Amino acid sequence: LDIKATSMPGDLSQWIMKHYDQEMSQIDIPDKGKIPVDAESVHRIWGLPNKGKKVCFKV
């Protein structure tokens, strides 16, 4: 399955934030399990690159 999304519906964003466990860095899916939020899982699920040039940004 090759899905390339350019945006995310607001309801999905809110659901993810509600179920995100910041201390464990994972999304808890009720009665289903957990999805780790790390470089490898983000790459595998969303297809975003996790190697190559570093991105510099200021907070």
N, C-alpha and C positions, 0 to 999 in steps of 0.2 A: 504494500500500500504506500503510494508516494503522494503525500499531501503537502502542498506548499501554501501556507496561509499568510496573508499580508495583514490581517487584523483578527481580533478576537471579540466575540459578542460580549457585551457588558455583563449579562447574566452568568456566563462562563467564568469571566474574570472574578466576579464576586464569589462564586462557588469555590473557586480555587483558593482565594484568599481566606475564606471561611474555614477551609479544611487543611490549610497549610500549617504544619507544626514547625515553627521557627527554630526551636531548640534542637530538633532532630533532623532538620532540613529535609522534610518529606511531606508529601500530601497524603493524608489519611482518607481513604475512600471507605465510607461506612459499609460494613458487612462484606467487603471485597478484598481489602489489603492496603498496602502502602506503596507509594511510588517515591523513590529517593529523588531529591532534586540536587543533582551534581552534574559535572560537565559531561560525563558519559551518558547519563539517562536523558539529559536535554538534547544531546547530539542524536541519540537513538530515536527518541520520540518525535522531535521537531525537525530533525535534519540540519540543525545549525552546526557550523564547524566548531570544533573544540581544539584545534591545533593550528599552528601557523603563527602569523604576526599577532603580537599582543595589542590590545586596544587600550590606549591611555585615555583617562578621563579624570576630571576633577569633581570632587563631591562638595 
